[in-house]
Amino acid sequence: MAIGNRVLIRKPEINPDLLQELETTATDRIKIRLGVSELPSEMESIAVEVICAMYNKSHYEGIKNENADTFSVSFVDDILKEYESDFQLYKENKSKQENVNRGVLRFL
């Protein structure tokens, strides 16, 4: 299922043009963090969560902290920061896969 369709399940009210822009922005930023040119399928769920967070944040642009009785709103400056450990694990696993045969001598 495409990333945009998955976001629409969570946020059916989102404008299609805005969804496309948020998807492009989120996937570009994830690809930069990973150092890849194509978004790996393993990162699609993170992209969906990031797009939903970006959409939610757009309604409260610029708010750092807000309290009203028991209701509290707070946003992090870097939406991708909470996924850093996932990005690091992905890069480590990718590196292991690429180096699995490194240093192995084969006779033909």
C-alpha positions as CSV (number, residue, x, y, z in Angstrom):
1,M,0.0,0.0,0.0
2,A,1.3,3.4,-0.9
3,I,2.5,5.8,1.7
4,G,-0.2,8.4,0.8
5,N,-3.0,5.8,1.1
6,R,-1.7,4.8,4.5
7,V,-1.7,8.4,5.6
8,L,-5.3,8.9,4.3
9,I,-6.4,6.0,6.6
10,R,-5.2,7.9,9.6
11,K,-6.0,11.5,8.3
12,P,-8.9,11.2,5.8
13,E,-9.4,15.0,5.9
14,I,-6.0,15.9,4.6
15,N,-5.9,17.9,1.3
16,P,-4.4,15.7,-1.5
17,D,-2.0,18.5,-2.6
18,L,-0.8,19.0,1.0
19,L,-0.4,15.2,1.4
20,Q,1.8,15.1,-1.7
21,E,4.0,17.9,-0.4
22,L,4.3,16.4,3.1
23,E,5.1,13.0,1.6
24,T,7.8,14.5,-0.6
25,T,9.3,16.5,2.2
26,A,9.3,13.6,4.7
27,T,10.7,11.0,2.3
28,D,13.4,13.4,1.1
29,R,14.5,14.1,4.7
30,I,14.5,10.4,5.6
31,K,16.6,9.6,2.5
32,I,19.1,12.3,3.5
33,R,19.4,10.9,7.0
34,L,20.0,7.4,5.6
35,G,22.3,8.5,2.8
36,V,20.2,6.8,0.1
37,S,18.5,7.9,-3.1
38,E,15.5,5.7,-2.9
39,L,13.3,5.3,0.2
40,P,13.7,1.7,1.6
41,S,10.4,-0.1,2.1
42,E,11.4,-0.7,5.7
43,M,11.2,3.1,6.2
44,E,7.7,3.5,4.9
45,S,6.0,3.2,8.3
46,I,8.3,5.8,9.7
47,A,7.4,8.1,6.7
48,V,3.7,7.6,7.4
49,E,4.2,8.5,11.1
50,V,6.3,11.6,10.2
51,I,3.8,12.8,7.6
52,C,1.0,12.5,10.2
53,A,3.1,14.4,12.8
54,M,3.9,17.1,10.2
55,Y,0.2,17.5,9.4
56,N,-0.7,17.7,13.1
57,K,2.1,20.2,13.7
58,S,0.9,22.4,10.8
59,H,-2.3,23.2,12.8
60,Y,-0.1,24.6,15.7
61,E,2.7,26.1,13.8
62,G,5.4,27.6,16.1
63,I,4.0,26.3,19.4
64,K,6.8,25.0,21.7
65,N,4.7,24.5,24.9
66,E,1.1,25.3,25.7
67,N,-0.8,24.4,28.8
68,A,-4.5,24.9,29.6
69,D,-5.6,23.2,32.8
70,T,-5.0,19.5,32.0
71,F,-4.5,19.9,28.3
72,S,-0.9,20.3,27.1
73,V,0.6,20.7,23.6
74,S,4.3,20.4,22.9
75,F,6.3,19.8,19.7
76,V,9.8,18.7,19.2
77,D,12.0,20.8,16.9
78,D,13.2,17.8,14.8
79,I,10.4,15.4,14.0
80,L,12.8,12.8,12.8
81,K,14.9,12.8,16.0
82,E,12.7,10.2,17.7
83,Y,13.6,7.8,14.8
84,E,17.4,8.2,15.0
85,S,17.8,4.8,16.6
86,D,15.8,3.2,13.8
87,F,17.9,5.0,11.2
88,Q,21.1,3.9,12.9
89,L,20.0,0.3,13.1
90,Y,19.0,0.3,9.4
91,K,22.4,1.7,8.4
92,E,24.2,-0.9,10.6
93,N,22.2,-3.8,9.1
94,K,22.8,-2.4,5.6
95,S,26.5,-2.2,6.2
96,K,26.6,-5.8,7.6
97,Q,24.7,-7.1,4.5
98,E,27.1,-5.3,2.2
99,N,30.2,-6.7,4.0
100,V,29.0,-10.2,4.5
101,N,31.4,-11.6,1.9
102,R,34.2,-9.1,2.3
103,G,37.5,-10.8,3.0
104,V,36.2,-14.2,1.8
105,L,38.5,-15.9,-0.7
106,R,36.7,-18.2,-3.2
107,F,38.4,-20.7,-5.5
108,L,36.8,-21.4,-8.9
